[in-house]
Amino acid sequence: MATDDIAALERLKYRYLRTLDTKAWDEFAACFVPNATADYNGLAFGDREALVGYMRDNLSEGVLTMHHAHHPEIDLDASDPDRASATWYLHDKVIVDAFRYALEGGAIYTDRYVRTAEGWRIQHTGYRRTFELTWNLDDPGGVTVHGPEARSRH
């Protein structure tokens, strides 16, 4: 049933975000098929192992993150009931106290999903930034703004 599939895909995306922010790496890995790919604004991964390993290593203790995805546009594949795609709007924040660094941004996610014996899983995920703000926690007035056109302003 299409409504049930859409609800399951929404739950999958929310679980992906929650487990990323809570650093629940086994649950995070379970959101993907083994050969899943990802491309986060040019930071690309060829499989689940590489993706999860990178996140585990780089979003470790002391790195605080918040990822909100909303406004899903989910499309079930009319020719294959075990495939779907979606576009989501992302709002995220990253704080790295050790480097006195903060980031806030927006992006458009594009995802592809496949139904497995365990339920829906992510086959590909990734985003392109719509904007990014960065600043030093000791100088919050020194915000740098980056838009998709790669300009920078202070």
Residue pairs with C-beta under 8 A, 6 or more apart in sequence:
2 76
5 76
5 84
5 115
5 120
6 74
6 76
8 119
8 120
9 72
9 74
9 84
9 86
9 113
9 120
10 72
10 74
12 31
12 113
12 119
12 120
12 121
12 122
13 69
13 72
13 86
13 88
13 111
14 69
15 27
15 31
16 28
16 31
16 122
16 125
17 67
17 68
17 69
18 24
19 25
19 27
19 28
19 31
20 28
20 55
20 59
20 65
20 67
21 65
21 66
21 67
23 56
23 59
23 60
25 52
25 55
25 56
28 52
28 55
29 48
29 52
30 118
30 121
31 121
31 122
32 48
32 51
32 52
32 121
32 122
32 123
33 48
33 114
33 116
33 121
33 122
33 123
34 47
34 48
34 49
35 47
35 48
35 123
36 47
36 48
36 51
36 121
36 122
36 123
36 124
36 125
37 44
37 45
37 46
37 47
37 123
37 124
37 126
38 44
38 45
38 51
38 124
38 125
38 126
39 45
39 124
39 126
40 126
40 127
41 107
41 126
41 127
41 128
41 129
44 126
45 51
45 54
59 65
62 96
62 97
62 98
63 94
63 95
63 96
64 93
64 94
64 95
64 96
64 97
65 92
65 93
65 94
65 95
66 92
66 93
67 90
67 91
67 92
68 90
68 91
68 92
69 88
69 89
69 90
69 109
70 88
70 89
70 91
71 88
71 89
72 86
72 87
72 88
73 86
73 87
73 88
74 84
74 85
74 86
75 84
75 85
75 86
76 83
76 84
77 83
77 84
77 85
81 115
82 114
82 115
83 112
83 113
83 114
83 115
84 112
84 113
84 120
85 110
85 111
85 112
85 113
86 109
86 110
86 111
86 113
87 108
87 109
87 110
87 111
88 108
88 109
88 111
89 106
89 107
89 108
89 109
90 105
90 106
90 107
90 108
90 109
90 127
91 104
91 105
91 106
92 103
92 104
92 105
92 106
92 107
93 102
93 103
93 104
93 105
94 101
94 102
94 103
94 104
95 101
95 102
95 103
95 137
96 102
97 137
100 136
100 137
100 138
101 134
101 135
101 136
101 137
102 134
102 135
102 136
102 137
103 132
103 133
103 134
104 132
104 133
105 129
105 130
105 131
105 132
105 133
106 129
106 130
106 131
106 132
107 127
107 128
107 129
107 130
108 127
108 128
108 130
109 125
109 126
109 127
110 124
110 125
110 126
110 127
111 122
111 124
111 125
111 126
112 122
112 123
112 124
112 125
113 120
113 121
113 122
113 123
114 120
114 121
114 123
115 121
128 148
129 146
129 148
130 147
130 148
131 145
131 146
131 147
131 148
132 145
132 146
133 143
133 144
133 145
133 146
134 143
134 144
134 146
135 142
135 143
135 144
136 142
142 154
143 154
144 152
144 153
144 154
145 152
145 153
145 154
146 152
